[in-house]
Amino acid sequence: MDPLSDVLSLLKPRSYVSAGFDAGGNWSIQFSDQHELIKCYAVVSGGCWLTVEGVADAVRLEKGDCFVLPSGRPFRLASDMTLTPVEAGTIFPPARAGGVVTYNGGGDFFLVGSRFAVSGNHAGILLGMLPPIVHIRKETDQAALRWSVERMMQELHEPQPGGFLVAQHLAHMMLVQALRLHLAEGLGGGVGWFFALADRQMAAAINAMHDDPAHRWTLQELAARAGMSRSTFALKFKEMVGTSPMEYLTNWRMLLAGDRLANSSDPISVIALSLGYESESAFSTAFKRVMNCTPRQYGRGRNPASPSTFNTRPEDTAAARWLKAG
């Protein structure tokens, strides 16, 4: 798989809900802690403002726009940003598939969307590797994403055999489509793993590590994959990704190891060898440094690592590493 597919596959989406929102007049709604939810929306009519925690500028949304909020951060939707927001929990009922929530009589703004939770270990960390807002403005791009949103609504409104599996694939497809389109637009100036995928040279090195994480990669080999000198490559990688190439490789190996420990019966020795470690002790030392617990503790569900262990916000990666050395 490619790096984007690798990361998304570890998220293990579940719990799909699709619904509509019909608002009238002036309104402002705050969506607090999203509990590792990914949300995909299409604006059917009207317009509003969107703000996401940690993002400086508000985004204007108009009819036809599609947007995805993949990072799970709190956000706010409003017709007027000067209004004091009300909590979403006071307007929206507990999660349920289908239906339209009407606010202030409706008629001025209509939004449809789907949301799904992710349940993979360290989902918060993985979500933090994605951009906080993906805003699709081009009409041709909007059509592809809107089809997925509307199709998921149909699957949930009109249950058929295999509907859950279809909804699962649609949710994945919406997210991948949006992220692909976001990358295709070019992401100049950003810092972090996702932004680096938009750079041809950095993407070549990251792809190499993901294609063969067990390989004993050297800085020289990775620089050659990027078509750069070793020193120039090391500097550019750290500037764009926020960590050194070797740290990135170790971090990714440990996330893969964590997934194997939690979801397979493979012994630690086999996992260690599959990720390029000749001895179980060397692997365990690296795992504990990165994940803040031993492989055996992790495999028994005692994984104390939390999003604070990683640098989960792309805009912070220039000042901190994905992992805090322990």
LOKOLBA-230507 format. One record per residue (C-alpha): residue number from 1; residue in one letter; x, y, z. Coordinates in nm, 3 decimals, decimal comma, padded with zeros to 5 digits. Layout:
# residues N
NUM | a | X | Y | Z
...
END
This chain:
# residues 326
1 | m | 00,000 | 00,000 | 00,000
2 | d | 00,096 | 00,366 | -00,023
3 | p | 00,156 | 00,579 | 00,291
4 | l | -00,189 | 00,741 | 00,290
5 | s | -00,357 | 00,400 | 00,261
6 | d | -00,131 | 00,263 | 00,534
7 | v | -00,235 | 00,529 | 00,784
8 | l | -00,604 | 00,515 | 00,699
9 | s | -00,609 | 00,135 | 00,725
10 | l | -00,500 | 00,160 | 01,090
11 | l | -00,797 | 00,383 | 01,176
12 | k | -01,052 | 00,096 | 01,152
13 | p | -01,370 | 00,301 | 01,089
14 | r | -01,699 | 00,199 | 01,249
15 | s | -02,034 | 00,344 | 01,364
16 | y | -02,165 | 00,524 | 01,056
17 | v | -02,433 | 00,790 | 01,090
18 | s | -02,580 | 01,001 | 00,809
19 | a | -02,827 | 01,289 | 00,846
20 | g | -02,924 | 01,641 | 00,737
21 | f | -02,934 | 01,986 | 00,901
22 | d | -03,185 | 02,254 | 00,797
23 | a | -03,135 | 02,599 | 00,957
24 | g | -03,315 | 02,931 | 00,929
25 | g | -03,226 | 03,286 | 01,034
26 | n | -02,908 | 03,353 | 01,229
27 | w | -02,744 | 03,072 | 01,421
28 | s | -02,415 | 02,952 | 01,567
29 | i | -02,344 | 02,598 | 01,686
30 | q | -02,040 | 02,463 | 01,868
31 | f | -01,944 | 02,097 | 01,823
32 | s | -01,717 | 02,015 | 02,116
33 | d | -01,491 | 01,714 | 02,162
34 | q | -01,555 | 01,493 | 01,861
35 | h | -01,435 | 01,172 | 02,028
36 | e | -01,232 | 01,063 | 01,726
37 | l | -01,507 | 01,123 | 01,472
38 | i | -01,443 | 01,192 | 01,104
39 | k | -01,713 | 01,406 | 00,941
40 | c | -01,790 | 01,449 | 00,569
41 | y | -02,038 | 01,716 | 00,456
42 | a | -02,195 | 01,868 | 00,145
43 | v | -02,370 | 02,210 | 00,148
44 | v | -02,697 | 02,172 | -00,043
45 | s | -02,819 | 02,533 | -00,011
46 | g | -02,724 | 02,856 | 00,159
47 | g | -02,389 | 02,935 | 00,319
48 | c | -02,217 | 02,951 | 00,657
49 | w | -01,883 | 02,990 | 00,831
50 | l | -01,666 | 02,710 | 00,966
51 | t | -01,397 | 02,737 | 01,231
52 | v | -01,187 | 02,449 | 01,364
53 | e | -00,987 | 02,448 | 01,687
54 | g | -00,623 | 02,530 | 01,616
55 | v | -00,691 | 02,685 | 01,273
56 | a | -00,653 | 03,062 | 01,270
57 | d | -00,892 | 03,161 | 00,991
58 | a | -01,261 | 03,087 | 00,945
59 | v | -01,363 | 02,916 | 00,620
60 | r | -01,661 | 03,037 | 00,416
61 | l | -01,882 | 02,758 | 00,284
62 | e | -02,127 | 02,807 | -00,002
63 | k | -02,381 | 02,598 | -00,191
64 | g | -02,213 | 02,299 | -00,355
65 | d | -01,907 | 02,301 | -00,131
66 | c | -01,794 | 01,975 | 00,023
67 | f | -01,570 | 01,952 | 00,325
68 | v | -01,420 | 01,688 | 00,548
69 | l | -01,306 | 01,726 | 00,908
70 | p | -01,069 | 01,431 | 00,954
71 | s | -00,879 | 01,537 | 01,266
72 | g | -01,156 | 01,495 | 01,524
73 | r | -01,105 | 01,847 | 01,662
74 | p | -01,385 | 02,063 | 01,804
75 | f | -01,541 | 02,293 | 01,544
76 | r | -01,809 | 02,555 | 01,497
77 | l | -02,063 | 02,624 | 01,221
78 | a | -02,239 | 02,962 | 01,210
79 | s | -02,432 | 03,196 | 00,985
80 | d | -02,292 | 03,483 | 01,193
81 | m | -01,959 | 03,445 | 01,373
82 | t | -02,042 | 03,726 | 01,618
83 | l | -02,319 | 03,522 | 01,777
84 | t | -02,260 | 03,328 | 02,097
85 | p | -02,267 | 02,961 | 01,996
86 | v | -02,500 | 02,703 | 02,145
87 | e | -02,381 | 02,350 | 02,213
88 | a | -02,465 | 02,098 | 01,943
89 | g | -02,588 | 01,853 | 02,204
90 | t | -02,883 | 02,080 | 02,279
91 | i | -02,996 | 02,071 | 01,914
92 | f | -02,901 | 01,733 | 01,777
93 | p | -03,045 | 01,410 | 01,916
94 | p | -02,823 | 01,115 | 02,012
95 | a | -02,652 | 00,956 | 01,715
96 | r | -02,896 | 00,785 | 01,483
97 | a | -02,901 | 00,711 | 01,114
98 | g | -03,114 | 00,925 | 00,887
99 | g | -03,346 | 01,215 | 00,953
100 | v | -03,314 | 01,592 | 00,927
101 | v | -03,266 | 01,825 | 01,222
102 | t | -03,448 | 02,158 | 01,174
103 | y | -03,330 | 02,469 | 01,359
104 | n | -03,492 | 02,815 | 01,373
105 | g | -03,761 | 02,696 | 01,135
106 | g | -03,516 | 02,599 | 00,861
107 | g | -03,527 | 02,717 | 00,503
108 | d | -03,205 | 02,920 | 00,471
109 | f | -02,926 | 02,666 | 00,497
110 | f | -02,921 | 02,291 | 00,433
111 | l | -02,633 | 02,053 | 00,497
112 | v | -02,609 | 01,678 | 00,449
113 | g | -02,332 | 01,463 | 00,579
114 | s | -02,202 | 01,143 | 00,724
115 | r | -01,982 | 01,075 | 01,019
116 | f | -01,799 | 00,771 | 01,140
117 | a | -01,589 | 00,686 | 01,441
118 | v | -01,249 | 00,520 | 01,430
119 | s | -01,147 | 00,253 | 01,672
120 | g | -00,788 | 00,159 | 01,594
121 | n | -00,532 | 00,190 | 01,870
122 | h | -00,387 | 00,542 | 01,886
123 | a | -00,662 | 00,667 | 01,656
124 | g | -00,617 | 01,015 | 01,801
125 | i | -00,252 | 01,011 | 01,698
126 | l | -00,330 | 00,896 | 01,346
127 | l | -00,610 | 01,151 | 01,302
128 | g | -00,371 | 01,420 | 01,415
129 | m | -00,149 | 01,332 | 01,119
130 | l | -00,428 | 01,443 | 00,883
131 | p | -00,516 | 01,805 | 00,795
132 | p | -00,779 | 01,967 | 01,020
133 | i | -00,995 | 02,086 | 00,726
134 | v | -01,028 | 01,956 | 00,372
135 | h | -01,236 | 02,206 | 00,172
136 | i | -01,333 | 02,101 | -00,180
137 | r | -01,428 | 02,399 | -00,398
138 | k | -01,392 | 02,277 | -00,758
139 | e | -01,726 | 02,174 | -00,907
140 | t | -01,590 | 01,858 | -01,071
141 | d | -01,427 | 01,750 | -00,746
142 | q | -01,740 | 01,830 | -00,546
143 | a | -01,951 | 01,601 | -00,763
144 | a | -01,739 | 01,295 | -00,685
145 | l | -01,743 | 01,354 | -00,311
146 | r | -02,110 | 01,452 | -00,300
147 | w | -02,203 | 01,125 | -00,472
148 | s | -02,041 | 00,930 | -00,189
149 | v | -02,221 | 01,133 | 00,079
150 | e | -02,559 | 01,093 | -00,091
151 | r | -02,501 | 00,723 | -00,155
152 | m | -02,421 | 00,661 | 00,210
153 | m | -02,742 | 00,841 | 00,311
154 | q | -02,937 | 00,616 | 00,074
155 | e | -02,774 | 00,303 | 00,217
156 | l | -02,863 | 00,406 | 00,571
157 | h | -03,216 | 00,524 | 00,490
158 | e | -03,304 | 00,219 | 00,283
159 | p | -03,130 | -00,080 | 00,448
160 | q | -03,042 | -00,365 | 00,215
161 | p | -02,836 | -00,684 | 00,257
162 | g | -02,469 | -00,595 | 00,284
163 | g | -02,552 | -00,233 | 00,369
164 | f | -02,305 | -00,209 | 00,655
165 | l | -02,016 | -00,320 | 00,435
166 | v | -02,120 | -00,076 | 00,161
167 | a | -02,136 | 00,208 | 00,416
168 | q | -01,791 | 00,112 | 00,545
169 | h | -01,638 | 00,128 | 00,198
170 | l | -01,818 | 00,452 | 00,116
171 | a | -01,683 | 00,614 | 00,433
172 | h | -01,331 | 00,512 | 00,340
173 | m | -01,387 | 00,632 | -00,016
174 | m | -01,511 | 00,975 | 00,096
175 | l | -01,208 | 01,029 | 00,313
176 | v | -00,959 | 00,907 | 00,053
177 | q | -01,123 | 01,112 | -00,224
178 | a | -01,112 | 01,428 | -00,017
179 | l | -00,751 | 01,379 | 00,091
180 | r | -00,643 | 01,298 | -00,265
181 | l | -00,805 | 01,615 | -00,396
182 | h | -00,648 | 01,813 | -00,114
183 | l | -00,303 | 01,680 | -00,203
184 | a | -00,357 | 01,745 | -00,574
185 | e | -00,417 | 02,115 | -00,503
186 | g | -00,066 | 02,148 | -00,359
187 | l | 00,003 | 02,220 | 00,005
188 | g | 00,279 | 02,477 | 00,003
189 | g | 00,400 | 02,610 | 00,335
190 | g | 00,261 | 02,337 | 00,558
191 | v | 00,466 | 02,125 | 00,795
192 | g | 00,390 | 01,764 | 00,878
193 | w | 00,362 | 01,414 | 00,739
194 | f | 00,058 | 01,482 | 00,519
195 | f | 00,208 | 01,798 | 00,371
196 | a | 00,528 | 01,609 | 00,288
197 | l | 00,330 | 01,366 | 00,070
198 | a | 00,259 | 01,656 | -00,166
199 | d | 00,634 | 01,699 | -00,225
200 | r | 00,770 | 01,460 | -00,489
201 | q | 01,109 | 01,411 | -00,324
202 | m | 00,980 | 01,362 | 00,029
203 | a | 00,700 | 01,136 | -00,093
204 | a | 00,956 | 00,910 | -00,265
205 | a | 01,143 | 00,858 | 00,062
206 | i | 00,827 | 00,809 | 00,269
207 | n | 00,692 | 00,562 | 00,014
208 | a | 01,014 | 00,364 | 00,034
209 | m | 00,991 | 00,334 | 00,413
210 | h | 00,627 | 00,230 | 00,399
211 | d | 00,686 | -00,020 | 00,117
212 | d | 00,952 | -00,203 | 00,318
213 | p | 00,958 | -00,100 | 00,686
214 | a | 01,179 | -00,399 | 00,774
215 | h | 01,461 | -00,285 | 00,546
216 | r | 01,766 | -00,141 | 00,720
217 | w | 01,727 | 00,196 | 00,562
218 | t | 02,020 | 00,435 | 00,578
219 | l | 02,008 | 00,809 | 00,533
220 | q | 02,210 | 00,769 | 00,214
221 | e | 01,964 | 00,518 | 00,066
222 | l | 01,664 | 00,736 | 00,143
223 | a | 01,839 | 01,043 | 00,004
224 | a | 01,907 | 00,849 | -00,318
225 | r | 01,536 | 00,760 | -00,343
226 | a | 01,460 | 01,132 | -00,316
227 | g | 01,731 | 01,220 | -00,570
228 | m | 01,912 | 01,445 | -00,322
229 | s | 02,239 | 01,466 | -00,136
230 | r | 02,232 | 01,316 | 00,214
231 | s | 02,270 | 01,646 | 00,399
232 | t | 02,017 | 01,834 | 00,187
233 | f | 01,768 | 01,549 | 00,218
234 | a | 01,804 | 01,525 | 00,597
235 | l | 01,750 | 01,899 | 00,636
236 | k | 01,449 | 01,916 | 00,404
237 | f | 01,287 | 01,607 | 00,557
238 | k | 01,313 | 01,750 | 00,908
239 | e | 01,180 | 02,087 | 00,793
240 | m | 00,882 | 01,935 | 00,611
241 | v | 00,792 | 01,638 | 00,831
242 | g | 00,899 | 01,773 | 01,169
243 | t | 01,126 | 01,482 | 01,258
244 | s | 01,433 | 01,311 | 01,114
245 | p | 01,398 | 01,031 | 00,857
246 | m | 01,525 | 00,768 | 01,101
247 | e | 01,287 | 00,885 | 01,373
248 | y | 01,000 | 00,875 | 01,126
249 | l | 01,090 | 00,518 | 01,031
250 | t | 01,104 | 00,405 | 01,395
251 | n | 00,776 | 00,576 | 01,477
252 | w | 00,599 | 00,412 | 01,184
253 | r | 00,741 | 00,070 | 01,270
254 | m | 00,609 | 00,099 | 01,624
255 | l | 00,259 | 00,197 | 01,508
256 | l | 00,260 | -00,111 | 01,284
257 | a | 00,385 | -00,321 | 01,573
258 | g | 00,112 | -00,189 | 01,801
259 | d | -00,153 | -00,284 | 01,549
260 | r | -00,011 | -00,636 | 01,519
261 | l | 00,012 | -00,677 | 01,897
262 | a | -00,350 | -00,572 | 01,941
263 | n | -00,504 | -00,754 | 01,646
264 | s | -00,303 | -01,070 | 01,585
265 | s | -00,167 | -01,365 | 01,780
266 | d | 00,184 | -01,323 | 01,640
267 | p | 00,456 | -01,358 | 01,905
268 | i | 00,672 | -01,056 | 01,979
269 | s | 00,977 | -01,224 | 01,826
270 | v | 00,800 | -01,264 | 01,491
271 | i | 00,674 | -00,905 | 01,492
272 | a | 01,021 | -00,778 | 01,579
273 | l | 01,182 | -00,971 | 01,292
274 | s | 00,915 | -00,856 | 01,044
275 | l | 00,999 | -00,494 | 01,124
276 | g | 01,375 | -00,525 | 01,088
277 | y | 01,484 | -00,602 | 01,446
278 | e | 01,719 | -00,898 | 01,488
279 | s | 01,650 | -00,937 | 01,858
280 | e | 01,337 | -00,916 | 02,066
281 | s | 01,520 | -00,709 | 02,326
282 | a | 01,621 | -00,441 | 02,073
283 | f | 01,265 | -00,425 | 01,947
284 | s | 01,122 | -00,405 | 02,299
285 | t | 01,357 | -00,122 | 02,390
286 | a | 01,251 | 00,078 | 02,082
287 | f | 00,885 | 00,001 | 02,141
288 | k | 00,893 | 00,117 | 02,502
289 | r | 01,074 | 00,438 | 02,408
290 | v | 00,811 | 00,520 | 02,147
291 | m | 00,489 | 00,381 | 02,297
292 | n | 00,564 | 00,434 | 02,668
293 | c | 00,496 | 00,070 | 02,756
294 | t | 00,642 | -00,271 | 02,680
295 | p | 00,510 | -00,483 | 02,392
296 | r | 00,363 | -00,732 | 02,640
297 | q | 00,179 | -00,457 | 02,828
298 | y | 00,047 | -00,323 | 02,500
299 | g | -00,067 | -00,666 | 02,385
300 | r | -00,262 | -00,707 | 02,710
301 | g | -00,439 | -00,376 | 02,651
302 | r | -00,229 | -00,177 | 02,897
303 | n | -00,119 | 00,081 | 02,644
304 | p | -00,077 | 00,412 | 02,830
305 | a | 00,044 | 00,604 | 02,527
306 | s | -00,185 | 00,896 | 02,449
307 | p | -00,208 | 01,170 | 02,185
308 | s | 00,019 | 01,382 | 02,403
309 | t | 00,293 | 01,127 | 02,338
310 | f | 00,292 | 01,225 | 01,974
311 | n | 00,291 | 01,565 | 01,814
312 | t | -00,059 | 01,539 | 01,673
313 | r | -00,108 | 01,882 | 01,519
314 | p | 00,056 | 01,943 | 01,183
315 | e | 00,113 | 02,312 | 01,257
316 | d | 00,319 | 02,220 | 01,564
317 | t | 00,553 | 01,975 | 01,398
318 | a | 00,825 | 02,234 | 01,332
319 | a | 00,866 | 02,280 | 01,707
320 | a | 00,819 | 01,923 | 01,833
321 | r | 00,861 | 01,564 | 01,725
322 | w | 00,595 | 01,305 | 01,664
323 | l | 00,731 | 01,122 | 01,962
324 | k | 00,842 | 01,253 | 02,298
325 | a | 01,147 | 01,053 | 02,403
326 | g | 01,078 | 00,877 | 02,727
END
